[in-house]
Amino acid sequence: MKTSILCVKQGFPLVLEPENRLEAASLLPWIKEHSESLSTLLARYGAVLFRGFGVDDPSTLRLAAESFGGTLGRYRDGNSPRTSLPGDVYTSTEYPPGLFISLHNELSYAPRWPARLFFCCATAPAGGGETPLADSRVILQSLERSLVIEFQSRKLKYIRNLHSGNGYGKSWQQTFETTDRDEVSRYVSAPGSQLLWTDDGGVRIINVRPATAVHPIAGDEVWFNQADQFHPSTHPPDVYESLQLLYEGREDEMPQYVRFADDGEIDVSSLNHIREVIRERMVPVSWVQGDLLILDNMLVCHGRMPYTPPRRILVAMTGELHDELFEYADSNRSDPTGE
């Protein structure tokens, strides 16, 4: 059966629905047949929402991602708690429902990151729980030019301290989905990355990363970092103050931290400006059971609004990207203001 798909919202995100309910089951062959056109749409809009096609379980989500020509990847090196499901599908971040998850490009702090993210709604939230999106191109254009130049020239140093099974956050075994230390060392071995095993069995990982990148298909420069999320000032003021007191002079020992690559500290006012710009430009996407949301991970950042349970969003990731693909970025960099 040929599927006719209607564009019900031409904007951000692009929203597509089936012309009638009988055609909803034909989404997967439609994606496979029109993968080139869909790639063009994704490069233009950054986010495409398919509504009314009944994508609400791990196997259908996996098939949808594979229909788009992708091989699913594992969530290795990721810093948020998730449950791994069969077929390289995961739950979305499992933080308490009352928390807001700030917007981010998945794994932008790491030397490898997924090109595309596929979300589906298995259970719609009883209230709230939207996934806010923001265009990383727009964010770059909206930030103060002096801040962008400083971040580009000084780059960022991300520091993570992963315990071996007893501590705050994920262990290194959970983070890398292995108990083999040599495998972790091989995975982290990339230019600008350092790994140090500690006496208590944990590991410290340092990644020096650029603040912006050029998209390999669209050719657009994007704001592509998680400085505002890694810095402890992302926490509520009382938590931030407690962390400052607890780790005074030992910031490198925090579960995660960020500073400039030259070891200079990032001004909190700069981080607050970034947060403000992103919040002002975010577009909350409400969930309906069966929704399929495809994101270009470099063009669009995402987060989560607080919600009333239940809520179950699943995610799959495809198309590993890495630094070797971006050797041209510095020489082709455009003025972020367009001047």
C-alpha positions as CSV (number, residue, x, y, z in Angstrom):
1,M,0.0,0.0,0.0
2,K,1.3,3.4,-0.9
3,T,1.3,5.8,2.0
4,S,0.2,9.4,1.6
5,I,1.6,11.7,4.2
6,L,0.3,15.1,4.9
7,C,2.4,18.0,6.2
8,V,0.3,19.5,9.0
9,K,3.0,21.9,10.3
10,Q,5.7,23.4,8.2
11,G,8.0,24.7,10.8
12,F,10.0,23.6,13.9
13,P,9.6,20.7,14.2
14,L,8.1,19.6,10.8
15,V,5.0,17.6,11.6
16,L,3.8,14.8,9.3
17,E,0.6,12.7,9.6
18,P,-0.9,9.9,7.5
19,E,-3.7,10.9,5.1
20,N,-5.9,8.3,6.7
21,R,-5.6,5.7,9.5
22,L,-5.5,2.7,7.1
23,E,-2.1,4.0,5.8
24,A,-0.5,4.4,9.3
25,A,1.0,0.9,9.2
26,S,2.9,1.7,6.0
27,L,5.3,4.2,7.6
28,L,8.4,2.0,7.7
29,P,8.4,1.2,4.0
30,W,7.6,4.9,3.3
31,I,10.7,6.0,5.3
32,K,12.9,3.5,3.4
33,E,11.5,4.5,0.0
34,H,11.8,8.3,0.8
35,S,15.0,8.2,2.9
36,E,16.8,10.7,0.6
37,S,13.9,13.2,0.7
38,L,13.6,12.7,4.5
39,S,17.4,13.4,4.9
40,T,16.9,16.6,3.0
41,L,14.0,17.6,5.2
42,L,16.0,16.7,8.4
43,A,18.9,18.8,7.2
44,R,16.6,21.8,6.7
45,Y,14.3,21.5,9.7
46,G,16.5,19.6,12.1
47,A,13.5,17.8,13.6
48,V,10.7,15.8,12.0
49,L,7.7,14.5,14.0
50,F,5.6,11.6,12.6
51,R,2.2,11.6,14.4
52,G,-0.5,9.0,14.1
53,F,1.6,6.1,12.9
54,G,1.6,4.0,16.1
55,V,5.3,3.8,16.8
56,D,5.2,2.9,20.5
57,D,7.4,-0.1,21.2
58,P,11.2,-0.9,21.0
59,S,10.9,-3.2,18.0
60,T,9.0,-0.7,15.9
61,L,11.3,2.1,16.9
62,R,14.3,0.0,15.9
63,L,12.8,-0.8,12.5
64,A,12.0,2.8,11.9
65,A,15.6,3.8,12.6
66,E,16.9,1.0,10.4
67,S,14.4,1.9,7.6
68,F,16.2,5.3,7.5
69,G,19.4,3.5,6.6
70,G,20.9,3.6,10.0
71,T,22.7,1.1,12.1
72,L,21.8,1.5,15.8
73,G,24.5,2.3,18.2
74,R,24.9,1.7,21.9
75,Y,24.8,4.5,24.5
76,R,28.4,4.2,25.4
77,D,30.1,7.0,27.2
78,G,26.7,8.6,28.0
79,N,26.3,10.3,31.3
80,S,22.6,10.0,32.0
81,P,20.8,7.0,33.6
82,R,18.9,4.8,31.1
83,T,17.6,1.3,30.9
84,S,19.0,-0.7,28.0
85,L,16.3,-2.6,26.0
86,P,16.7,-5.4,23.5
87,G,18.0,-4.3,20.0
88,D,20.1,-1.3,21.1
89,V,17.0,0.7,22.2
90,Y,17.0,2.7,25.5
91,T,14.6,4.5,27.7
92,S,15.0,8.2,27.8
93,T,16.8,9.7,30.8
94,E,15.4,8.4,34.0
95,Y,15.7,11.4,36.3
96,P,12.9,12.1,38.8
97,P,9.8,13.5,37.1
98,G,9.9,16.8,38.8
99,L,13.3,17.8,37.3
100,F,13.8,19.9,34.2
101,I,16.5,18.4,32.0
102,S,18.4,21.2,30.3
103,L,18.8,21.1,26.5
104,H,21.8,19.4,25.0
105,N,23.2,17.7,21.9
106,E,23.7,14.1,22.8
107,L,27.3,13.2,23.7
108,S,28.7,16.6,22.4
109,Y,31.3,16.4,25.2
110,A,32.7,13.2,23.7
111,P,34.9,12.4,20.7
112,R,32.1,10.2,19.3
113,W,28.4,11.1,19.1
114,P,25.3,9.9,17.2
115,A,24.2,11.7,14.1
116,R,20.5,11.0,14.5
117,L,18.2,10.4,17.5
118,F,14.9,8.5,17.2
119,F,12.4,9.0,20.0
120,C,9.0,7.3,20.3
121,C,6.2,7.7,22.8
122,A,5.2,4.4,24.4
123,T,3.2,6.0,27.1
124,A,2.2,9.7,27.0
125,P,2.6,11.7,30.2
126,A,-0.4,12.4,32.4
127,G,0.8,16.0,32.4
128,G,3.7,18.0,31.2
129,G,6.7,16.0,30.1
130,E,7.2,17.8,26.8
131,T,10.5,17.4,25.0
132,P,11.8,20.9,24.4
133,L,13.8,21.4,21.2
134,A,16.0,24.3,20.0
135,D,17.8,24.8,16.8
136,S,21.6,24.8,17.4
137,R,22.1,27.1,14.4
138,V,19.7,29.7,15.9
139,I,21.4,29.4,19.3
140,L,24.8,30.2,17.8
141,Q,23.4,33.2,16.0
142,S,21.7,34.4,19.2
143,L,24.6,34.3,21.5
144,E,26.8,37.3,22.2
145,R,29.5,37.4,19.6
146,S,32.3,38.0,22.1
147,L,31.2,34.9,24.1
148,V,31.2,32.8,20.9
149,I,34.6,33.9,19.9
150,E,36.0,33.2,23.4
151,F,34.5,29.7,23.5
152,Q,35.7,28.9,20.0
153,S,39.3,30.1,20.6
154,R,39.7,28.6,24.1
155,K,37.8,25.4,23.6
156,L,36.4,23.3,26.5
157,K,37.8,20.8,28.9
158,Y,35.2,18.3,30.2
159,I,36.1,16.3,33.3
160,R,34.3,13.3,34.6
161,N,35.0,11.1,37.6
162,L,33.3,7.7,37.3
163,H,33.2,5.4,40.3
164,S,33.6,1.6,40.1
165,G,30.2,0.7,41.6
166,N,29.8,2.8,44.8
167,G,29.2,6.5,44.4
168,Y,27.2,9.3,42.8
169,G,25.8,8.8,39.3
170,K,26.7,6.0,36.9
171,S,29.7,3.8,37.3
172,W,32.3,3.4,34.6
173,Q,30.9,-0.1,34.0
174,Q,27.4,1.3,33.4
175,T,28.8,4.2,31.3
176,F,30.7,2.0,28.9
177,E,28.5,-1.1,29.1
178,T,31.5,-3.3,29.9
179,T,33.6,-4.5,32.8
180,D,36.8,-4.6,30.7
181,R,39.2,-1.8,31.6
182,D,41.2,-2.3,28.5
183,E,38.1,-1.9,26.4
184,V,37.3,1.4,28.1
185,S,40.9,2.6,27.5
186,R,40.7,1.8,23.8
187,Y,37.3,3.5,23.5
188,V,38.5,6.7,25.1
189,S,41.8,6.8,23.2
190,A,41.3,9.8,20.9
191,P,43.1,13.1,20.3
192,G,42.3,15.5,23.1
193,S,41.1,12.7,25.5
194,Q,42.9,11.5,28.6
195,L,42.0,8.6,30.9
196,L,43.4,8.0,34.4
197,W,42.5,5.0,36.6
198,T,42.3,5.9,40.2
199,D,43.4,3.9,43.3
200,D,39.8,3.3,44.3
201,G,39.0,1.5,41.0
202,G,37.3,4.5,39.4
203,V,38.4,6.5,36.4
204,R,38.9,10.1,35.5
205,I,38.2,11.1,31.9
206,I,39.2,14.4,30.4
207,N,37.9,15.5,26.9
208,V,39.1,18.7,25.2
209,R,36.4,19.6,22.7
210,P,35.5,22.5,20.4
211,A,32.5,24.7,21.3
212,T,31.1,24.8,17.7
213,A,31.1,22.4,14.8
214,V,30.2,22.5,11.1
215,H,27.4,20.1,10.1
216,P,28.8,17.6,7.5
217,I,25.7,17.7,5.3
218,A,23.9,21.0,5.9
219,G,27.3,22.9,6.0
220,D,25.9,25.1,8.8
221,E,28.0,26.0,11.9
222,V,26.2,25.0,15.1
223,W,26.6,25.6,18.8
224,F,27.7,22.1,19.9
225,N,28.8,21.7,23.5
226,Q,27.5,21.0,27.0
227,A,29.4,23.6,29.0
228,D,26.3,25.0,30.6
229,Q,25.1,21.5,31.6
230,F,28.4,20.2,32.9
231,H,29.2,23.1,35.1
232,P,27.9,22.8,38.7
233,S,26.1,26.1,38.4
234,T,23.5,24.2,36.4
235,H,22.1,23.0,39.8
236,P,19.8,24.9,42.1
237,P,21.7,27.6,44.1
238,D,21.7,25.7,47.3
239,V,23.2,22.6,45.7
240,Y,25.7,24.7,43.7
241,E,26.9,26.4,46.9
242,S,27.2,23.0,48.7
243,L,29.3,21.6,45.8
244,Q,31.5,24.7,45.9
245,L,32.2,24.2,49.6
246,L,32.7,20.5,49.4
247,Y,35.1,20.6,46.4
248,E,36.8,24.0,47.0
249,G,40.2,23.8,45.3
250,R,39.4,20.2,44.1
251,E,36.9,20.9,41.3
252,D,38.6,18.2,39.1
253,E,37.3,15.6,41.6
254,M,33.6,16.5,41.1
255,P,31.5,13.9,39.3
256,Q,31.6,16.2,36.3
257,Y,33.1,19.6,35.7
258,V,34.0,21.9,32.8
259,R,36.5,24.7,32.2
260,F,38.3,26.2,29.3
261,A,40.9,24.0,27.7
262,D,43.6,26.4,28.8
263,D,42.4,25.6,32.4
264,G,40.8,29.0,32.8
265,E,37.5,29.0,34.7
266,I,34.3,29.9,32.7
267,D,32.5,32.9,34.1
268,V,29.1,31.8,35.5
269,S,27.5,34.9,33.9
270,S,28.5,33.5,30.4
271,L,26.9,30.2,31.3
272,N,23.8,31.9,32.5
273,H,23.6,33.8,29.2
274,I,23.8,30.5,27.3
275,R,21.1,29.0,29.4
276,E,18.9,32.1,28.9
277,V,19.3,32.1,25.1
278,I,18.5,28.4,24.9
279,R,15.4,28.7,27.1
280,E,14.1,31.6,25.1
281,R,14.4,29.7,21.9
282,M,13.2,26.3,22.9
283,V,10.0,24.8,21.5
284,P,8.3,22.3,23.7
285,V,6.9,19.2,21.9
286,S,4.0,17.5,23.5
287,W,3.8,13.8,23.3
288,V,0.9,11.6,21.9
289,Q,1.3,7.8,22.2
290,G,2.7,6.5,18.9
291,D,4.7,9.6,18.0
292,L,8.0,9.2,16.3
293,L,10.4,12.1,16.6
294,I,13.6,12.1,14.5
295,L,16.3,14.6,15.4
296,D,19.5,15.6,13.7
297,N,21.7,15.6,16.8
298,M,24.0,18.3,15.7
299,L,21.3,20.7,14.3
300,V,18.9,20.3,17.3
301,C,19.4,20.1,21.0
302,H,16.7,18.5,23.3
303,G,15.7,18.3,26.9
304,R,12.8,17.3,29.1
305,M,10.1,19.3,31.0
306,P,8.9,18.1,34.4
307,Y,5.9,15.7,34.2
308,T,3.2,13.9,36.0
309,P,3.7,10.1,35.7
310,P,3.3,7.9,33.8
311,R,5.6,8.7,30.9
312,R,7.7,6.4,28.8
313,I,9.7,7.7,25.9
314,L,12.1,5.4,24.1
315,V,15.2,6.4,22.1
316,A,17.5,4.8,19.5
317,M,20.7,6.4,18.0
318,T,22.3,6.0,14.6
319,G,25.3,7.2,12.6
320,E,28.3,7.6,14.8
321,L,30.2,10.8,14.0
322,H,33.7,11.7,15.2
323,D,36.4,14.3,14.9
324,E,38.1,12.9,11.7
325,L,35.0,14.0,9.8
326,F,35.5,17.6,10.8
327,E,39.0,18.5,9.8
328,Y,37.6,21.2,7.5
329,A,35.6,22.9,10.1
330,D,38.2,25.5,11.2
331,S,39.2,26.5,7.7
332,N,35.6,26.9,6.5
333,R,34.3,28.5,9.6
334,S,31.9,31.3,8.9
335,D,31.3,34.4,11.0
336,P,28.6,33.3,13.6
337,T,26.9,36.7,13.2
338,G,26.6,36.4,9.5
339,E,28.5,39.6,9.0
